[in-house]
């Protein structure tokens, strides 16, 4: 099949090659109706730009910023995203792509806003961010839109924003997946506990959506008819966790299963091990080393993984393609989740 060229689109549209080039590569001002006509013809012809040739011939350096939480001893999950971005950078090595990280303390609103301000002052051409904190993320998104800077969401999603795309799990659906796993194993009359280790659940979008999906699964049916209890624990400090969970178990002695809505599942697993509670089903998120250790010892029964390495790798490649060609993408590109148990954890 013949490769569609810019001059083919120029001929059909009646505009000059220079005008078509500016539209397709998002360079310079072009009238809205002209732009729409050119893009319509490009779509109809299934025009695919030669990204490699374009990027290699330019001396331009692409400056991309990444705004994500800092990995720490309680949440090594966030070390996986830079691994994915580095994989993409390795493939893009012939090109001039510069990535800067702005790492904030998880659930710390002030630190998020401080790092976001640093990012804005450095004037990147594209941004990849995890909008963990909804209100604060909406603020930076509006600032990026004012500046005309494209941005991609990873890990968490906020609807009705001007993001180029979102790459990650469907958090609501993954909550329902967790509910179905627990529903198959827990007694029909046992109570089920949902643990959210977060300061402000409603402002922490992915945890909130997972919890909502989990509750709605049982609200619409399900085999288990026991009580569904939720607890928010503001800190992963073990003394705080003990105090909160001791009270919950004193009030609800018939708990047969627990969902931990975040990668901090190992903290609740540590509590169950400490208390000798071996018959409680525990389901959580992410294949961190800490979680896998408890999974292999049978304290965690299932982990749901959202493939952060693959999502971050794809996000950087998408941003590079957008900056070099102006290509747009689907607003939501949900990635498949994995269900991990002790049998497949090594694979």
ABEGO torsion letter per residue (X at the ends): XBBBBAAAAAAAAGBBAAAAAAAAAGBEBBBAAAAAAAAAAAAAAGBBBBAAAAAAABABBBBBBBBBBBBBAABAAAAAAAAAAAAAAAAAAABBBBBBBBBBBBGBAAAAAAAAAAAAAAGBABBBBBBABAAAAAAAAAAAAAAGBBBBBBGBBBBGBABABBBEBBAAAAAAAAAAAAAAABBAABBBBBBBBBABAAABAAAAAAAAAAAAAAAAEEABABBBBBBBBABABAAAAAAAAAAAAAABAABABBBBABAAAAAAAAAAAAAGBAABBBBBBEBBAAAAAAAAAGABABBBBAGAAAAAAAAAAAAAAAAAAGBBBBABBBBBBBBBBAAAAAX
